[in-house]
Amino acid sequence: MDEKITEGYNTRLFNNKKIRGRLHLSRYYWLQKKVAAYCPTINSVIELGCFDGKTLDYLPNTNFYYEGYDANWEGGLDLGRENLKERGNCELFFCDNVNLFVPTRDKFTVSICMETLEHLPLQQLEPYIQKLAKHTKEYCFVTIPNEGGIVLLMKYFIKKFILRSVPERYTTKELLLTATGNMRKVTRNEGGHKGFDYKELIKLLDKYFIVESVEGIPFKYLSRNLNFTIGVVLKRID
């Protein structure tokens, strides 16, 4: 594990009091509230895209079995295994292909997928969702980024001119198309955010779950299109 890279990821996204850190943490506060509201008693949890198991800090108790799957980007699984080795009743598995997503139990009370579905290979996206649905007993909680409209323009220019990081490459035409909601005309960046349309993903999720709730994060009282993240509560189809 490259410790510097891993610690850099957490510091970069979460461990600071700046706006960026607060925005990224807001999805975990959303998860905490939604689990408490929809499914306060849980016996088991499965998470796709678990990184280091951070979601465990935001679930209502520790008296449940947890199973996490991740591709180990930036050493997340290694860090999680080290941090959670005393917890017990918790397993983390390497998974970078849908064929490796093989849950050890038939059903889990709750399934979770935070900022992960947009990164999956397009040809494997639906099979992953099918498996999530198959192994969910009650509810699935999903967060996905908003990569269209004015929010996309804000993200792009903040990364480029304030954070001085390199945003995904857009031509001027692609930026205008995405900003006006015409994502279908923008070539999808496999494994990235470019061309990703959260509305299309929700339609796909609706094939395998009952969509109970869709709201913007962190400003739930504003239009979803004005939020950086979208939170979706899904119920198992009986």
Secondary structure, DSSP 4 states (H G I P E B T S, - for coil): --HHHHHHHHHHHTSSSSHHHHHHHHHHHHHHHHHHHH-S--SEEEEES-TTTGGGGGSS-S-SEEEEEE--GGGHHHHHHHHTTTT-SEEEEE-SSGGG---SSS-EEEEEEES-GGGS-HHHHHHHHHHHHHTEEEEEEEEEE--SHHHHHHHHHIIIIIS---PPP--HHHHHHHHTT-GGGS---TTSSTT--HHHHHHHHTTTEEEEEEEEES-TTS-GGGSSEEEEEEEE--
